[in-house]
Amino acid sequence: MAFTPIRLVSPDGVSVLVSNATDRETLLGRGYTPEPAPAPARAPERPRPVVKPADTKTSK
């Protein structure tokens, strides 16, 4: 069974990298919680297009 290492955070706020399932279950039982995923990066703001005023001149 493959295990992907995860980070757990202690009740005191200390982050720990857990490399096996046994340690993960032990720490979860002691009140550790999975580290929250990082917030997604915001996309850079794109400049808004300049809207030219409508031509009000009428040609005859």
MOZIUR-V202582 format. One record per pair of residues at least 6 apart in sequence whose ideal C-beta (glycine too) atoms are under 8 Angstrom apart, sorted by the first residue. I is the first residue (numbers start at 1). J is the second residue. Records with the same first field share a line. If there is no record, write none. Layout:
BEGIN
I = J ; J
END
This chain:
BEGIN
1 = 21
3 = 19 ; 20 ; 21 ; 24
5 = 17 ; 18 ; 19
6 = 17 ; 18 ; 24 ; 34 ; 35
7 = 15 ; 16 ; 17 ; 18 ; 34 ; 35
8 = 15 ; 16 ; 18 ; 24 ; 27 ; 28 ; 32 ; 33 ; 34 ; 35
9 = 15 ; 16 ; 32 ; 33 ; 34 ; 35
10 = 16 ; 27 ; 30 ; 31 ; 32
11 = 31 ; 32
15 = 35
16 = 27 ; 32
18 = 24 ; 27
END
